[in-house]
C-alpha cells in the first residue's frame, strides 16, 4: 500500500512540471514520500500539489521562508524539504499555540526538521525584509477586512523586496453565509490583497476542483478535506 502511495505521490507531484522548475532541494520528492512524513500529510498531496505550489512560488534551496499560521505543519514540512538543510523555515504558530502544553508539539516538529524554527509571536514581530517566500493557507476565512488587511501588511513587511507569497483559502460563493461554511469569496481576498499593497502576479487554478460545489462546509467529511481552493500568487513591489 505504501509503495503504491509513493508512486502516486511522485506522479502527482511531477505532473505538468516544466524543465525550468526552480532549484528546489534535490531530495525534495524523497522527503515528501518518506515514511517518516505523516501518512495523513502524504495522502493530502494529491489535492494540495506541493511540488507545483513550490514551483509556482519559486522556492529554492537555501531560501528563508515563512509558514504563516502553520497549524498542523503540513506546509511547514513541505517548505522544510524544499529549502533543504541550508535553508530556513520560520513556522509561525502564534501566541495561542504556546498556551497549548507550552507549544511542545510545535517545538518537537521544528526540532525534527532541523532547519525550522517554531515561532510563537505575531507576524508583525518577524524581522522586516527578511523573508524570501511566505505561505498563508486557510487562514483568511476566519477574519474580516479590519483584521485581514493589517495581517497581510505584516506579511508584506516581512518579505524582502520582490519576495513572493501564496495566499490560499477555501472558495466561497458570493452573497451566502461563508462564515458558517469556513469559506471566503476570492474577490473579497483580492480586494484585501490590493489594499495591503501587494502586487498580484497570478490567480492560479492548480488547487481548484469541480468536485466541490461550495454548498458544504469546508470541514464537511464528505469533501475528504479536498475543498475547492484559490491561490493568489503575490509579490512585494
Secondary structure, 3 states (H helix, E strand, C coil): CHHHHHHHHHHHHHCCCCCCCCCCCCCHHHHHHCCCCCHHHHHHHHHHCHHHHHHHHCCCCCCEEEEECCCCCHHHHHHHHHHCCCCEEEEECCHHHHCCHHHHHHHHHHHHHCCEEEECCCHHHCCCCCEEEEEEECCHHHCCHHHHHHHHHHHHHHEEEEEEEEEEEEECCCCCCHHHHCCECHHHHHHHHHHHCCEEEEEECCCCCCCCCCCCCCCCHHHCCCCCEEEEEEECC
